[in-house]
Every structure is written in C-alpha cells, then in structure tokens.
C-alpha cells in the first residue's frame, strides 16, 4: 500500500494567539481555520527552543537543540557555512548528525524536497533532501537570492512568497506514484514589514488591534521608535542597498505594529490556501498529511520584550494543526501538550515507519487517531539561548536559569506561572511562594531532563540576530 504524502508547513514567528481558530476574532485566517476544521488543532503547541535555527533543527531531527545542534542559538543567518557567494565550500554535516525525518522517509521510499526558508546549519542534500530551493537571506520578502540544489544564486522577480508557491506548484505537478515529503517554509510573519504587499500592510486598522494586557509598562504601551524601526526595516540597508533614512509617522505605536503583524499573518494564510488548492488540483488532497505550525512566536511588546527566545507564551506557544485525511475530523486536542520534538516521531508513526532510537520526542498519533485524549507524562521541555531551561504542562510553566560554562541550574530568579489563572504570566508564583506544590512536582522532572539530555560537542560560532 502506498504511503501518504507529507507536507510540513512551517512559518516564521507566528504565535498561536494570532490565528482565528485559536480564539482571535480580529485576525483573518480563513484557510488555516479551514485546515483546523477538517484536521486536529492542538490547543497547547509548544516550540522546544523559541529561536529560528534550533527550532527548525528540532523539527527535522526529533531531538532537542542541544543534541542536534550542540547550542541553543543561531549559527548563521545565511546558507550553511556563513556569508559567502558561490561556489560554496563543503561544510560537511556540522548539525543534525543523526538520521533525520527526511532520511527516515527516504528509506521508506519517499522523494523529499525543501522549499522556502532553511536556516539549518547543514545543507538539505546532506540531511536527506533530494531537491531544494532555499533563500540566502532569511528576512527578506522581495529581491531575495535563492539557490536551487546548491547551484548559482538567482533573484526571481516579485515577492518571495509568490515565487516559493510557484515552486510548490511545479514540484507537486511533477510528482508521480512515489510518495513525497515537502518541507515548506514560509518566511512571514517574521520581519521586515516594509516589503510585504500593500494589501496586507493596510488590511487592518490599528484602532481595532486587541492589545494584550501584558503589553503595558507602568501604564504605557510598550515600544520605542528604534524597536519599531527594527520590525519595519530590518536588513533594509544590507539587502536592498538603500540608505537608512526611514522615518516613522509621529503617531506610530504598538497598535500600528500589531496591524502590520496581523497583515503579514494574513499573507501566510493566503499561502496556506494556495498550498491546499494546489493539492486539490493535483488530486493529492486526500492522500497528503499536512501539518501547519511555526518555529516560534513573537513577544511583540508583552512584558516589554520583543522578538523571541523567551518562555512566555507569546514566544513559545505556536499553532499546531494536523490534517490527516481519513483520520482527523475537526476534533480539538484540548488536554494533550505537543512540541516540535514530537513532530518527527508522529509523522513517522502516521505513515507506518519506525522512529530511530535516537529520537527524543514521542508520537502523538494516538491523540490524532482518537485512541486517547492524553498521553502519560503530559509535559514538554523548553531550552533557550538566554541560558534558561523550562518545563511546560497545560497549566504551568516552570523555568530555571543555567550557567553556560558549567551547565548547572540555579533556583535564583526561578519562575512559575499558572497559565489557567494567569494567562498573561504577570505573577511569578515562585517568588511569592517558594514552596508552591507545582514546583515540587515539576522541578525534579526538569532537573532530570536537563542533566540527562546530551549535548552535541561542537565548536560554537554563534550570533544573536
């Protein structure tokens, strides 16, 4: 019997709270919502490291970032090997050294392609992909440089999202009876926002934006002109060869930034709609598993913080929507927590392929198949380049700092949030009550995981952009 196809659709920096089916009444995401209506939406979807490269590496490896990357930060914002022009030197396989999702599927007879943002520190052809079209620059929506299968760079006209969708249409049209795995990466709603289409820049009225309660600092909306310029004009001088002369309108505040983020998210939704239309037109809609998620979220001013890398829900909670034809039917997984380390074993389970022994996640396929509502040990672990580790359950987040040199944890400034009573994480229960019963329950699990999960030994060359 032929294996079903797989499309793993990963966008960049989309938090769960900004998707319609996750309860947002303002955002327009009809295509993602339709995917959830026919699939299964996990209420508690978590990234194991809320930063681009480690999160993406975890998705493809089924391992925590420390194990598949040896670090918790980004290594290179460009092609593997760093900033360079072709021909690119061989860099070997610095990360993802164990069998990946693509390699496991290849052994089962799949043809594998990666289209869109990559940002993993090993080349696609070194980790199981038969073909790929990936950009040089991670944060650029027009005038993007691409390589096809490691060949000479080229710059397609128009928006990167449109070009990548054309590549997907080509790829799907060329498929025959061999099952395929498509790793489709959508760059928005990651910044910059100045180069998204005008229709999405103006789609939302800033006055309508539902600002989160934790975005106020001493009663004032979080934000400053330099922060806003970073979101709007990131990399403009470097990749567009334009002078750094941009000015903000005098009244620009967090509401305007929200409106642009919402617009970029609706652009993602348009891409998802076109993806699904492509599968329907090719006759593959009924034999293709589609997973939609994001590498991490965006703090967007909550707690006065920006971008990602934190354990707050704005940064670590992501949409997790699984569409499995003949299996899912719109049910919502409200109790089970799922994380990126679980993606590889779940997809392999769904297509009847055994997971390699080195995989550290677990399959949530029993939830998708309706065999149970919750698995044992219903918690996930989070690690971050800000030198913290955490454990997350449907109700609580417990986080501890650790020293990068010794890798020992400390209870100093430990954080505990009750997400049921305090969804905006504004009260640190660990500071109020060091003997809180949730600490006793969760700290031992966190310490055991932290001490027992191995690190890949590598020479670290990191950057924090």
C-alpha positions as CSV (number, residue, x, y, z in Angstrom):
1,X,0.0,0.0,0.0
2,X,1.3,3.4,-1.0
3,X,2.4,5.7,1.9
4,X,0.6,9.1,2.1
5,X,2.4,12.2,1.1
6,X,3.5,14.7,3.8
7,X,3.6,18.5,3.7
8,X,5.2,20.0,6.8
9,X,4.4,23.7,6.5
10,X,6.4,25.9,8.9
11,X,6.1,29.6,9.0
12,X,8.3,32.0,11.0
13,X,7.5,33.8,14.2
14,X,3.7,33.2,14.3
15,X,2.3,32.9,17.8
16,X,-0.9,30.8,18.4
17,X,-2.9,33.8,19.8
18,X,-2.9,35.4,16.3
19,X,-4.8,32.7,14.5
20,X,-8.6,32.7,14.2
21,X,-9.2,29.2,15.2
22,X,-7.2,29.8,18.4
23,X,-9.8,32.4,19.5
24,X,-8.7,35.6,17.8
25,X,-11.8,37.3,16.5
26,X,-9.9,40.1,14.6
27,X,-7.3,38.2,12.6
28,X,-8.4,36.9,9.2
29,X,-7.0,33.4,8.7
30,X,-9.8,31.5,6.9
31,X,-7.5,29.0,5.2
32,X,-5.7,28.0,8.4
33,X,-9.1,27.8,10.2
34,X,-10.4,25.5,7.5
35,X,-7.4,23.3,7.8
36,X,-8.2,23.0,11.6
37,X,-11.9,22.4,10.9
38,X,-11.0,19.3,8.9
39,X,-8.0,18.4,11.0
40,X,-7.0,18.5,14.6
41,X,-5.9,21.6,16.4
42,X,-3.7,21.2,19.5
43,X,-4.5,23.9,22.0
44,X,-1.1,23.5,23.6
45,X,1.5,23.6,20.8
46,X,5.0,24.5,22.1
47,X,8.4,25.1,20.5
48,X,11.2,23.5,22.4
49,X,13.6,26.4,21.6
50,X,11.9,29.7,20.7
51,X,14.5,30.7,18.1
52,X,14.8,30.0,14.4
53,X,17.7,27.7,13.8
54,X,17.4,25.5,16.9
55,X,13.6,25.2,16.5
56,X,13.9,24.2,12.8
57,X,16.6,21.7,13.6
58,X,14.5,20.1,16.3
59,X,11.6,19.7,13.8
60,X,13.7,17.8,11.3
61,X,15.8,15.8,13.9
62,X,13.3,14.8,16.6
63,X,16.0,15.9,19.0
64,X,16.4,18.8,21.4
65,X,18.6,21.7,20.1
66,X,21.4,20.8,22.5
67,X,21.6,17.3,21.0
68,X,21.1,18.1,17.3
69,X,23.0,21.4,17.2
70,X,25.2,21.5,20.3
71,X,24.0,25.0,21.1
72,X,20.8,27.0,21.7
73,X,21.5,29.9,19.5
74,X,21.5,30.7,15.7
75,X,24.7,29.8,13.9
76,X,24.3,31.5,10.6
77,X,21.5,33.7,9.2
78,X,22.6,32.7,5.7
79,X,23.4,29.5,3.8
80,X,25.3,26.8,5.8
81,X,28.9,27.9,6.0
82,X,28.1,31.6,6.5
83,X,28.1,34.7,4.3
84,X,29.6,33.8,1.0
85,X,28.9,33.8,-2.7
86,X,29.0,30.6,-4.8
87,X,30.7,28.3,-5.2
88,X,30.0,27.3,-1.7
89,X,32.7,25.2,0.2
90,X,31.8,21.8,1.6
91,X,31.0,22.2,5.2
92,X,30.1,18.6,5.9
93,X,27.3,18.0,8.4
94,X,28.0,20.2,11.4
95,X,24.5,19.8,12.8
96,X,21.8,17.1,12.6
97,X,24.3,14.3,12.6
98,X,21.8,11.5,13.3
99,X,19.2,10.2,10.9
100,X,16.7,13.0,10.2
101,X,13.0,12.9,9.3
102,X,13.8,13.2,5.6
103,X,16.3,10.4,5.8
104,X,13.9,8.1,7.6
105,X,11.3,8.9,4.9
106,X,13.8,8.4,2.1
107,X,14.5,4.9,3.4
108,X,10.7,4.2,3.2
109,X,10.6,5.3,-0.5
110,X,9.8,9.0,-0.2
111,X,11.1,11.7,-2.5
112,X,11.9,14.8,-0.4
113,X,12.0,18.5,-1.2
114,X,12.6,21.6,0.8
115,X,11.2,24.9,-0.5
116,X,11.5,28.3,1.3
117,X,13.5,29.4,4.3
118,X,16.1,26.9,5.5
119,X,18.2,28.3,8.3
120,X,19.7,25.0,9.4
121,X,23.4,24.6,9.7
122,X,23.7,21.6,7.4
123,X,22.8,21.6,3.7
124,X,19.5,20.0,2.7
125,X,21.2,17.4,0.4
126,X,23.3,16.3,3.4
127,X,20.3,15.5,5.6
128,X,18.0,13.6,3.3
129,X,16.5,16.0,0.7
130,X,16.5,15.1,-3.0
131,X,15.9,18.7,-4.2
132,X,15.6,22.1,-2.7
133,X,15.1,25.8,-3.4
134,X,16.2,27.9,-0.4
135,X,17.0,31.6,0.1
136,X,20.3,33.1,1.1
137,X,18.7,35.8,3.3
138,X,16.2,34.7,6.0
139,X,14.5,38.1,6.5
140,X,13.7,39.5,3.0
141,X,10.4,39.3,1.2
142,X,11.4,40.8,-2.2
143,X,14.6,40.8,-4.2
144,X,15.5,37.5,-2.5
145,X,18.6,35.5,-3.5
146,X,18.0,31.7,-4.0
147,X,19.9,28.6,-4.8
148,X,18.4,25.6,-6.5
149,X,20.1,22.4,-5.3
150,X,23.3,24.4,-4.3
151,X,23.7,25.9,-7.8
152,X,24.4,29.5,-8.7
153,X,22.3,32.2,-7.0
154,X,19.4,33.8,-8.8
155,X,16.9,36.5,-7.9
156,X,13.3,35.9,-9.0
157,X,11.0,38.9,-9.6
158,X,8.2,39.7,-7.3
159,X,7.6,38.5,-3.7
160,X,9.4,35.5,-2.3
161,X,6.2,34.0,-1.0
162,X,4.7,34.0,-4.5
163,X,7.9,32.5,-6.1
164,X,8.0,29.8,-3.5
165,X,4.4,28.9,-4.2
166,X,5.1,28.7,-7.9
167,X,7.9,26.3,-7.0
168,X,5.5,24.2,-4.9
169,X,3.0,24.1,-7.8
170,X,5.8,22.9,-10.1
171,X,7.0,20.3,-7.6
172,X,3.6,18.8,-7.0
173,X,2.7,18.8,-10.7
174,X,5.9,16.7,-11.3
175,X,5.1,14.0,-8.8
176,X,4.2,10.5,-9.9
177,X,3.3,7.5,-7.9
178,X,6.2,7.9,-5.5
179,X,5.1,9.4,-2.1
180,X,6.7,12.8,-1.4
181,X,7.7,14.8,1.6
182,X,7.6,18.6,1.2
183,X,9.2,20.8,3.8
184,X,7.6,24.1,3.0
185,X,8.8,27.1,4.9
186,X,7.0,30.5,4.8
187,X,9.1,33.4,6.0
188,X,6.4,35.8,7.2
189,X,5.1,37.0,9.6
190,X,8.8,37.5,10.5
191,X,10.1,41.0,9.8
192,X,10.6,43.2,7.9
193,X,7.2,44.6,7.4
194,X,8.0,47.4,4.9
195,X,8.3,44.9,2.0
196,X,5.1,42.9,2.4
197,X,2.4,43.6,-0.2
198,X,0.5,46.8,0.2
199,X,-2.8,45.0,0.5
200,X,-1.6,43.3,3.7
201,X,0.1,46.4,5.1
202,X,-3.2,48.2,5.0
203,X,-5.6,45.2,5.7
204,X,-6.0,46.1,9.4
205,X,-6.9,49.3,11.3
206,X,-4.5,49.9,14.2
207,X,-7.5,51.1,16.2
208,X,-9.0,47.6,16.1
209,X,-6.0,45.8,17.4
210,X,-6.6,43.6,20.6
211,X,-3.5,44.6,22.5
212,X,-2.6,42.0,25.2
213,X,-2.8,43.0,28.8
214,X,0.9,42.4,29.5
215,X,1.9,45.0,26.8
216,X,1.7,47.9,29.3
217,X,4.8,49.1,31.1
218,X,3.9,51.4,34.0
219,X,0.6,52.0,32.4
220,X,2.1,52.9,29.0
221,X,2.1,50.8,25.8
222,X,5.4,49.1,25.3
223,X,7.5,50.4,22.4
224,X,10.1,52.8,21.2
225,X,11.0,54.2,17.7
226,X,14.2,52.2,17.5
227,X,12.3,49.0,18.3
228,X,9.6,49.8,15.7
229,X,12.2,50.6,13.0
230,X,13.8,47.2,13.6
231,X,10.5,45.4,13.0
232,X,9.7,47.5,9.9
233,X,13.1,47.9,8.2
234,X,15.3,45.0,9.3
235,X,18.1,44.4,6.9
236,X,16.9,47.2,4.5
237,X,20.3,48.8,4.2
238,X,22.1,45.5,3.7
239,X,20.0,43.7,1.3
240,X,18.2,46.5,-0.6
241,X,21.2,48.8,-0.9
242,X,19.1,51.7,0.4
243,X,20.1,54.5,2.8
244,X,19.0,54.3,6.4
245,X,16.6,57.2,6.2
246,X,13.3,55.7,7.0
247,X,11.1,57.7,9.4
248,X,8.1,56.6,11.4
249,X,4.8,58.5,11.4
250,X,4.5,60.6,14.5
251,X,1.7,58.6,16.0
252,X,3.2,55.1,15.3
253,X,2.8,52.9,18.3
254,X,2.3,49.2,19.2
255,X,-1.2,49.2,17.6
256,X,0.4,50.0,14.2
257,X,3.0,47.3,14.7
258,X,0.2,44.8,15.6
259,X,-1.7,45.8,12.4
260,X,1.4,45.0,10.3
261,X,2.0,41.7,12.1
262,X,-1.7,40.8,11.5
263,X,-1.3,41.7,7.9
264,X,1.8,39.5,7.5
265,X,-0.1,36.7,9.2
266,X,-3.0,37.0,6.7
267,X,-0.4,36.8,3.9
268,X,0.7,33.5,5.5
269,X,-2.9,32.4,5.4
270,X,-3.1,33.2,1.7
271,X,-0.1,31.0,1.1
272,X,-1.7,28.1,3.0
273,X,-4.8,28.5,0.9
274,X,-2.8,28.3,-2.3
275,X,-0.9,25.3,-1.0
276,X,-4.2,23.4,-0.3
277,X,-5.6,24.5,-3.7
278,X,-2.5,23.0,-5.3
279,X,-3.0,19.7,-3.5
280,X,-6.7,19.6,-4.6
281,X,-6.0,20.5,-8.2
282,X,-3.3,17.7,-8.4
283,X,-5.6,15.1,-6.8
284,X,-3.4,14.8,-3.7
285,X,-5.7,16.4,-1.1
286,X,-7.0,13.1,0.0
287,X,-3.6,11.3,0.3
288,X,-1.5,14.0,1.9
289,X,-0.9,14.7,5.5
290,X,-0.5,18.5,6.2
291,X,1.0,19.9,9.4
292,X,0.9,23.7,9.9
293,X,2.9,25.2,12.7
294,X,5.6,27.9,13.3
295,X,9.1,27.8,14.6
296,X,8.3,30.2,17.4
297,X,6.2,33.2,18.3
298,X,6.9,36.9,18.9
299,X,6.8,38.8,22.1
300,X,5.6,41.9,20.4
301,X,5.9,44.1,23.4
302,X,4.5,41.7,26.0
303,X,6.4,42.2,29.3
304,X,8.2,45.0,27.5
305,X,10.1,42.4,25.4
306,X,10.4,41.9,21.6
307,X,11.0,39.1,19.1
308,X,11.5,35.6,20.6
309,X,13.8,33.4,22.8
310,X,11.7,33.7,25.9
311,X,9.5,31.2,27.7
312,X,6.5,33.5,27.8
313,X,3.5,32.1,25.8
314,X,3.9,34.9,23.2
315,X,7.3,33.5,22.3
316,X,6.9,29.8,23.0
317,X,3.3,28.8,22.1
318,X,2.7,28.2,18.4
319,X,-0.2,26.9,16.3
320,X,-0.1,23.1,15.8
321,X,-2.7,22.0,13.3
322,X,-2.6,18.4,11.8
323,X,-4.7,17.5,8.8
324,X,-4.7,13.7,8.3
325,X,-7.2,12.5,5.7
326,X,-9.4,9.8,6.9
327,X,-8.2,10.2,10.5
328,X,-8.8,13.8,11.7
329,X,-12.3,15.3,11.6
330,X,-12.1,18.7,13.3
331,X,-11.7,17.4,16.9
332,X,-9.7,19.7,19.2
333,X,-6.9,18.3,21.4
334,X,-7.5,20.4,24.5
335,X,-5.6,18.3,27.0
336,X,-2.5,17.0,25.3
337,X,0.5,19.2,25.0
338,X,2.7,18.7,21.9
339,X,6.1,20.2,21.0
340,X,8.4,20.3,17.9
341,X,10.5,17.4,19.1
342,X,7.3,15.3,18.7
343,X,6.8,16.1,15.0
344,X,9.3,13.5,13.5
345,X,8.1,10.5,15.6
346,X,4.4,11.5,15.0
347,X,4.7,11.8,11.2
348,X,6.7,8.5,11.0
349,X,4.0,6.8,13.1
350,X,1.2,8.1,10.9
351,X,2.8,6.6,7.8
352,X,3.9,3.4,9.4
353,X,7.6,4.0,9.7
354,X,9.6,3.2,12.9
355,X,11.4,6.1,14.6
356,X,15.2,5.8,15.0
357,X,16.3,5.0,18.6
358,X,18.0,8.5,18.9
359,X,14.7,10.4,18.5
360,X,13.9,12.2,21.8
361,X,10.3,13.1,21.1
362,X,7.2,10.9,21.2
363,X,4.4,10.3,18.8
364,X,1.1,12.0,19.4
365,X,-0.6,9.9,16.7
366,X,-2.7,8.1,19.3
367,X,-4.3,11.5,20.0
368,X,-4.8,12.2,16.3
369,X,-6.4,8.8,15.8
370,X,-8.8,9.3,18.8
371,X,-7.3,6.4,20.8
372,X,-6.9,8.6,23.9
373,X,-7.3,12.2,25.0
374,X,-4.0,12.4,26.8
375,X,-0.7,10.5,26.9
376,X,1.2,9.8,30.1
377,X,3.7,12.4,31.3
378,X,1.9,15.3,29.7
379,X,4.7,17.8,29.7
380,X,7.3,19.2,27.3
381,X,10.7,20.8,27.9
382,X,12.0,24.2,26.6
383,X,15.5,25.5,26.4
384,X,16.7,28.9,25.3
385,X,19.9,30.8,24.3
386,X,19.3,33.2,27.2
387,X,20.6,30.3,29.4
388,X,17.4,29.0,30.8
389,X,15.6,25.7,30.8
390,X,11.9,25.1,31.5
391,X,9.1,22.5,31.7
392,X,5.6,23.2,30.4
393,X,2.4,21.5,31.2
394,X,-1.1,22.5,30.0
395,X,-1.4,24.5,33.2
396,X,2.1,25.6,34.4
397,X,5.4,26.9,33.1
398,X,8.4,26.4,35.4
399,X,11.8,27.9,34.3
400,X,15.3,27.9,35.8
401,X,18.5,29.6,34.8
402,X,21.6,27.6,34.0
403,X,25.2,28.5,33.6
404,X,26.5,28.0,30.0
405,X,30.0,27.1,31.3
406,X,29.1,24.6,33.9
407,X,25.6,23.9,32.6
408,X,24.4,23.7,36.2
409,X,21.0,25.1,37.1
410,X,20.1,27.6,39.8
411,X,16.9,28.4,41.7
412,X,17.8,32.1,41.7
413,X,15.1,34.1,39.8
414,X,13.2,30.9,39.2
415,X,9.8,31.5,37.5
416,X,6.5,29.7,37.9
417,X,3.3,30.8,36.1
418,X,-0.2,29.4,36.4
419,X,-1.5,29.7,32.8
420,X,-5.1,28.9,33.8
421,X,-5.4,31.7,36.4
422,X,-2.8,34.0,34.9
423,X,-2.7,33.5,31.1
424,X,-0.6,36.7,30.6
425,X,2.0,35.4,33.0
426,X,2.1,38.5,35.1
427,X,2.5,36.9,38.6
428,X,5.6,34.8,39.3
429,X,4.4,32.3,41.8
430,X,7.9,31.0,42.6
431,X,8.8,34.4,44.0
432,X,5.6,34.6,46.0
433,X,5.6,31.0,47.3
434,X,8.9,29.1,47.0
435,X,7.1,26.1,48.4
436,X,4.3,26.0,45.8
437,X,3.3,22.4,45.2
438,X,3.8,22.8,41.4
439,X,7.5,23.4,42.0
440,X,7.8,20.2,43.9
441,X,6.1,18.4,41.1
442,X,7.9,19.9,38.2
443,X,11.4,20.8,39.3
444,X,12.6,17.2,39.7
445,X,11.4,16.3,36.2
446,X,13.1,19.4,34.7
447,X,16.4,18.7,36.6
448,X,16.4,15.1,35.5
449,X,15.8,16.0,31.9
450,X,18.5,18.8,31.9
451,X,21.1,16.5,33.5
452,X,20.3,13.5,31.3
453,X,19.9,15.1,27.8
454,X,23.2,15.0,26.0
455,X,24.9,17.9,24.2
456,X,26.5,17.6,20.7
457,X,30.1,18.6,21.1
458,X,30.9,21.3,18.5
459,X,33.0,24.4,18.1
460,X,30.4,27.1,18.6
461,X,30.2,30.1,16.3
462,X,27.1,32.0,17.2
463,X,25.3,35.2,16.5
464,X,22.2,36.6,18.1
465,X,20.4,38.4,15.3
